[in-house]
Amino acid sequence: MNDLENWLHEQVADLEKQAKSYPDQAFYHELNRFIQEQQKRLEQAEGEIDGRTWNHEQW
């Protein structure tokens, strides 16, 4: 994770702790999970791009 991702996770975690109602807490919790999933998908897409560009059989 880079600094921006860490900062975003910290901000969402703080918002989750500060939320007073359960629906708000659940929203921030799932938002954090969504951010993690999006980051995972981004890393996978970057890896796929690297793999496709360095595949000598497709040159």
Secondary structure, DSSP 8 states (H G I E B T S, - for coil): --HHHHHHHHHHHHHHHH--SHHHHHHHHHHHHHHHHHHHHHHHHHHHHHHHHT-GGG-
